[in-house]
């Protein structure tokens, strides 16, 4: 087996493994996203969401680079027959898991928005309380500061998620461009990328 075949086999194996890892990240994010706004919510949860999305985005970019190399290798006539089949299968699988990743990220953004609105509403009620004993006013002031901190943290979490969604969309566009460069048309990929772009605009 020559070096090209060895590299191709390694690429196929690595990309497939990365897609599986991405799927695991998606599952983790779905679970974490479901806890936003619940009694389990808090700074620790937001840190976990940020860590998972960051890891998933980094892996998606790395996998995109590997996919580009696989495309180059599959264009070599010596390996085209076997590599092309793997390339198309992995491309479809990768786009599929990236779509799921974006959906989980968008759901997390929506939950953060809902929670931030709820906190803002609670804080508005506190500001409307002007009477009461000094001790009560001090307690309300502490709650007010806590609300401001939480709103600021949620706003930052939403900003980061929005950036993560944009990053994944860019990877998907890059993958679609690879397909076009090969003179092929994969309607499912084009439709998925177009849908992802529309969803990002709705989130912002």
C-alpha positions as CSV (number, residue, x, y, z in Angstrom):
1,X,0.0,0.0,0.0
2,X,1.5,3.3,-1.1
3,X,1.6,6.5,1.0
4,X,-1.4,8.0,-0.7
5,X,-3.6,5.0,0.1
6,X,-2.3,5.0,3.7
7,X,-3.0,8.7,4.1
8,X,-6.5,8.3,2.6
9,X,-7.3,5.4,4.9
10,X,-6.1,7.5,7.9
11,X,-8.2,10.5,6.8
12,X,-11.3,8.5,6.4
13,X,-10.9,6.9,9.8
14,X,-10.1,10.3,11.5
15,X,-13.0,12.1,9.9
16,X,-15.4,9.4,10.9
17,X,-14.1,9.5,14.4
18,X,-14.4,13.2,14.6
19,X,-18.0,13.1,13.3
20,X,-18.8,10.7,16.1
21,X,-17.2,13.0,18.7
22,X,-19.1,15.9,17.3
23,X,-22.3,13.9,17.7
24,X,-21.4,13.4,21.4
25,X,-20.8,17.1,21.8
26,X,-24.3,17.7,20.3
27,X,-25.9,15.3,22.8
28,X,-24.1,17.0,25.7
29,X,-25.2,20.5,24.5
30,X,-28.8,19.3,24.1
31,X,-28.8,18.1,27.7
32,X,-27.1,21.3,29.0
33,X,-29.3,23.5,27.0
34,X,-32.4,21.9,28.5
35,X,-31.2,23.0,31.9
36,X,-31.0,26.7,31.1
37,X,-33.7,28.5,33.0
38,X,-34.2,25.5,35.4
39,X,-33.1,25.1,39.0
40,X,-29.8,23.7,37.7
41,X,-29.1,27.0,35.9
42,X,-26.2,29.1,37.0
43,X,-22.7,30.3,36.1
44,X,-21.3,26.7,36.2
45,X,-23.9,25.6,33.6
46,X,-23.0,28.6,31.3
47,X,-19.3,27.7,31.6
48,X,-20.2,24.1,30.6
49,X,-22.2,25.2,27.6
50,X,-19.4,27.5,26.5
51,X,-16.8,24.7,26.9
52,X,-18.8,22.2,24.9
53,X,-19.6,24.6,22.1
54,X,-16.0,25.8,21.9
55,X,-14.7,22.2,21.7
56,X,-17.3,21.3,19.1
57,X,-16.5,24.4,16.9
58,X,-12.7,23.7,17.1
59,X,-13.3,20.1,16.1
60,X,-15.6,21.1,13.2
61,X,-12.9,23.4,11.8
62,X,-10.3,20.7,12.2
63,X,-12.5,18.2,10.4
64,X,-13.2,20.6,7.7
65,X,-9.5,20.9,7.0
66,X,-9.2,17.1,6.9
67,X,-12.1,16.9,4.5
68,X,-10.4,19.3,2.2
69,X,-7.4,17.0,2.1
70,X,-9.6,14.0,1.5
71,X,-11.1,15.8,-1.5
72,X,-7.6,16.6,-2.9
73,X,-6.7,12.9,-2.5
74,X,-9.9,11.7,-4.0
75,X,-9.1,13.8,-7.1
76,X,-6.0,11.7,-7.7
77,X,-7.0,9.2,-10.3
78,X,-5.0,6.5,-8.5
79,X,-7.4,6.6,-5.5
80,X,-10.5,8.3,-7.0
81,X,-12.7,5.2,-7.2
82,X,-12.5,4.2,-3.5
83,X,-12.0,7.7,-2.0
84,X,-14.9,9.3,-3.7
85,X,-17.4,7.0,-2.1
86,X,-16.0,7.7,1.4
87,X,-15.8,11.4,0.7
88,X,-19.5,11.7,-0.3
89,X,-20.6,9.6,2.7
90,X,-18.5,11.5,5.2
91,X,-19.5,14.9,3.7
92,X,-23.1,14.1,4.2
93,X,-22.6,12.8,7.7
94,X,-20.5,15.9,8.6
95,X,-23.2,18.3,7.3
96,X,-25.8,16.4,9.2
97,X,-24.1,16.6,12.6
98,X,-23.2,20.3,12.0
99,X,-26.9,21.0,11.4
100,X,-27.7,19.2,14.7
101,X,-25.0,21.3,16.4
102,X,-26.4,24.5,15.2
103,X,-29.9,23.5,16.2
104,X,-28.7,22.8,19.8
105,X,-26.8,26.1,19.8
106,X,-29.9,28.0,18.6
107,X,-32.0,26.3,21.3
108,X,-29.5,27.4,23.9
109,X,-29.7,31.0,22.7
110,X,-33.5,31.0,22.8
111,X,-33.5,29.6,26.4
112,X,-30.9,32.2,27.4
113,X,-33.1,35.0,26.0
114,X,-36.2,33.7,27.9
115,X,-34.2,33.5,31.1
116,X,-32.7,37.0,30.7
117,X,-36.2,38.5,30.1
118,X,-37.4,36.7,33.3
119,X,-34.6,38.1,35.3
120,X,-35.1,41.6,33.9
121,X,-38.8,41.5,34.8
122,X,-37.9,40.5,38.3
123,X,-35.4,43.3,38.6
124,X,-38.0,45.8,37.4
125,X,-40.4,44.7,40.1
126,X,-37.6,45.3,42.7
127,X,-36.9,48.8,41.4
128,X,-40.6,49.7,41.9
129,X,-40.4,48.9,45.6
130,X,-39.5,52.2,47.2
131,X,-40.9,51.8,50.7
132,X,-40.1,49.3,53.5
133,X,-37.5,49.1,56.2
134,X,-33.9,49.8,55.6
135,X,-32.9,46.1,56.0
136,X,-35.5,45.2,53.3
137,X,-34.2,47.9,51.0
138,X,-30.6,46.6,51.5
139,X,-31.7,43.1,50.7
140,X,-33.5,44.4,47.5
141,X,-30.4,46.2,46.5
142,X,-28.3,43.0,46.8
143,X,-30.9,41.2,44.7
144,X,-30.7,44.0,42.2
145,X,-26.9,43.7,41.9
146,X,-27.2,39.9,41.5
147,X,-29.7,40.4,38.7
148,X,-27.5,42.8,36.9
149,X,-24.6,40.4,37.1
150,X,-26.7,37.5,35.8
151,X,-28.1,39.6,32.9
152,X,-24.5,40.6,32.0
153,X,-23.4,36.9,32.1
154,X,-26.3,35.7,30.1
155,X,-25.7,38.5,27.5
156,X,-22.1,37.4,27.1
157,X,-23.2,33.7,26.8
158,X,-25.6,34.7,24.1
159,X,-23.0,36.7,22.2
160,X,-20.6,33.8,22.3
161,X,-23.3,31.3,21.2
162,X,-24.1,33.7,18.3
163,X,-20.5,33.7,17.3
164,X,-20.3,29.9,17.5
165,X,-23.3,29.6,15.3
166,X,-21.7,31.9,12.7
167,X,-18.5,29.8,12.9
168,X,-20.3,26.6,12.2
169,X,-22.3,28.2,9.3
170,X,-19.0,29.3,7.8
171,X,-17.7,25.7,8.0
172,X,-20.8,24.5,6.3
173,X,-20.5,27.1,3.5
174,X,-16.9,26.1,3.1
175,X,-17.9,22.4,2.7
176,X,-20.5,23.4,0.1
177,X,-17.9,25.4,-1.8
178,X,-15.7,22.3,-1.9
179,X,-18.5,20.4,-3.5
180,X,-19.0,23.1,-6.1
181,X,-15.3,23.1,-6.8
182,X,-15.5,19.5,-7.7
183,X,-18.2,20.2,-10.2
184,X,-20.8,18.2,-8.3
185,X,-24.2,19.2,-6.9
186,X,-25.4,18.0,-3.6
187,X,-28.9,19.5,-3.1
188,X,-29.1,18.4,0.6
189,X,-25.9,20.2,1.5
190,X,-26.9,23.4,-0.4
191,X,-30.3,23.3,1.3
192,X,-28.8,22.8,4.7
193,X,-26.4,25.6,4.4
194,X,-29.1,28.0,3.1
195,X,-31.3,27.0,6.0
196,X,-28.4,27.5,8.5
197,X,-27.7,31.0,7.1
198,X,-31.4,32.0,7.5
199,X,-31.4,30.7,11.1
200,X,-28.4,32.7,12.1
201,X,-30.1,35.9,10.8
202,X,-33.1,35.1,13.0
203,X,-31.0,34.6,16.1
204,X,-29.2,37.9,15.8
